[in-house]
Amino acid sequence: MEDMEIRSKLWIEVGGRPVFGRGRRFLLEAIDKYGSINRAAKEINISYRKAWGYIKAMEERLGFKLIERQTGGKNGGGAVLTEKAKRFLKKYEELECGIRESVDDKFRRVFKDNSL
């Protein structure tokens, strides 16, 4: 029982439809890191089409732009997170961390004596 750990998942829904969670967080973080939707999709092992679908759904449900795209050309294209997207990501990470701390604390209190 000593190796027992708690796991939980957190996501945000709008109108009963998922809009944001861990996977979509990874997508936005990868876009921020690589400056490319295509490269970000490859990094998290999803297709470009699926990544673009996630972005469109998130923007639609959240009501603001997450990505600024630059079309290709002499220097190539790219994608960057909007400032609003960066703030949203930061708030989500803060929420996720706080919930994880609360769940871990509750888990330790409930299972502290290791006897069932």
C-alpha positions as CSV (number, residue, x, y, z in Angstrom):
1,M,0.0,0.0,0.0
2,E,3.0,2.3,0.4
3,D,3.3,2.7,-3.4
4,M,-0.3,3.8,-3.7
5,E,-0.8,7.2,-5.4
6,I,-3.8,9.3,-6.4
7,R,-4.3,10.4,-10.0
8,S,-6.9,12.8,-11.2
9,K,-7.9,14.5,-14.4
10,L,-9.0,18.1,-14.8
11,W,-10.7,19.7,-17.8
12,I,-12.8,22.7,-18.5
13,E,-16.1,22.5,-20.3
14,V,-18.2,25.1,-21.9
15,G,-21.9,24.3,-22.5
16,G,-21.2,20.7,-21.5
17,R,-18.5,20.3,-24.2
18,P,-14.8,19.9,-23.3
19,V,-12.8,22.9,-24.2
20,F,-9.5,22.5,-22.4
21,G,-7.5,19.9,-20.5
22,R,-4.1,18.4,-20.3
23,G,-3.7,17.3,-23.9
24,R,-4.8,20.6,-25.3
25,R,-2.4,22.3,-22.8
26,F,0.4,20.2,-24.2
27,L,-0.6,21.3,-27.7
28,L,-0.5,25.0,-26.8
29,E,2.8,24.7,-24.9
30,A,4.4,22.9,-27.9
31,I,3.1,25.6,-30.3
32,D,4.6,28.2,-28.0
33,K,7.9,26.3,-27.9
34,Y,8.3,25.5,-31.6
35,G,6.4,28.3,-33.3
36,S,4.6,25.8,-35.5
37,I,1.3,24.0,-35.3
38,N,2.7,21.2,-37.5
39,R,5.8,20.7,-35.4
40,A,3.7,20.9,-32.2
41,A,1.3,18.2,-33.5
42,K,4.2,15.9,-34.3
43,E,5.7,16.4,-30.8
44,I,2.5,15.3,-29.1
45,N,1.7,12.6,-31.6
46,I,-1.4,13.9,-33.2
47,S,-2.1,14.9,-36.8
48,Y,-2.0,18.5,-38.0
49,R,-5.7,18.2,-38.9
50,K,-6.6,17.1,-35.3
51,A,-4.4,19.9,-33.8
52,W,-6.1,22.5,-36.0
53,G,-9.5,21.1,-35.0
54,Y,-8.6,21.4,-31.4
55,I,-7.5,25.0,-31.8
56,K,-10.6,26.0,-33.7
57,A,-12.9,24.3,-31.1
58,M,-11.0,25.9,-28.2
59,E,-11.2,29.4,-29.8
60,E,-14.9,29.0,-30.6
61,R,-15.8,27.8,-27.1
62,L,-13.6,30.1,-25.2
63,G,-14.5,33.1,-27.4
64,F,-11.0,34.4,-28.1
65,K,-8.1,33.7,-30.4
66,L,-5.4,31.5,-29.1
67,I,-3.0,31.4,-32.1
68,E,-1.7,34.0,-34.5
69,R,-0.7,32.3,-37.7
70,Q,1.8,33.6,-40.2
71,T,1.6,32.1,-43.7
72,G,4.6,30.8,-45.5
73,G,6.8,32.9,-47.6
74,K,10.5,33.8,-47.9
75,N,11.1,33.0,-44.2
76,G,8.4,30.3,-43.9
77,G,5.2,30.4,-41.9
78,G,4.6,29.9,-38.2
79,A,2.3,30.2,-35.3
80,V,2.5,32.0,-32.0
81,L,0.3,32.1,-28.9
82,T,-1.7,35.3,-28.3
83,E,-1.1,37.1,-25.1
84,K,-4.6,36.1,-24.0
85,A,-3.7,32.4,-24.7
86,K,-0.5,32.7,-22.6
87,R,-2.5,34.2,-19.7
88,F,-5.1,31.5,-20.0
89,L,-2.4,28.8,-19.9
90,K,-0.8,30.3,-16.8
91,K,-4.2,30.4,-15.0
92,Y,-4.9,26.8,-16.0
93,E,-1.5,25.7,-14.7
94,E,-2.2,27.5,-11.5
95,L,-5.6,25.8,-11.1
96,E,-4.2,22.4,-12.0
97,C,-1.4,22.8,-9.4
98,G,-3.8,23.9,-6.7
99,I,-6.2,21.0,-7.3
100,R,-3.3,18.5,-7.4
101,E,-2.1,19.8,-4.0
102,S,-5.6,19.6,-2.5
103,V,-6.2,16.1,-3.9
104,D,-2.8,14.9,-2.6
105,D,-3.4,16.4,0.8
106,K,-6.9,14.8,1.1
107,F,-5.5,11.4,-0.2
108,R,-2.8,11.5,2.6
109,R,-5.4,12.3,5.2
110,V,-7.9,9.6,4.1
111,F,-5.3,6.8,3.6
112,K,-2.8,7.9,6.3
113,D,-3.1,4.7,8.5
114,N,-2.5,2.3,5.5
115,S,-5.1,-0.1,6.9
116,L,-8.4,-1.0,5.2
